[in-house]
Amino acid sequence: MFTNILVFIGGLGGWEVFLIVLAMLLMFGAKKIPELARGLGRGIREFKDATKELNREIESGINPEEPKKQV
């Protein structure tokens, strides 16, 4: 699990990650960080939902449904 986080962060070393986390704790405090993460998660989810909806609209415009035949 920890290696996945390091791959996500990229080329940052252990000390750089430690300093970033320490700076976040000093700036926001331990109680505020979970609230910030929750808000970030909601924003990402809304963005994904909006892009899915946009893709559906584009696909429905490109491939319109065939008109139903009246009997």
Contacts in CASP RR format, 6 or more apart in sequence:
PFRMAT RR
TARGET T0000
AUTHOR 0000-0000-0000
METHOD contacts of the structure
MODEL  1
MFTNILVFIGGLGGWEVFLIVLAMLLMFGAKKIPELARGLGRGIREFKDA
TKELNREIESGINPEEPKKQV
6 12 0 8 1.000
6 13 0 8 1.000
6 14 0 8 1.000
6 17 0 8 1.000
9 17 0 8 1.000
12 20 0 8 1.000
24 33 0 8 1.000
25 33 0 8 1.000
28 36 0 8 1.000
END
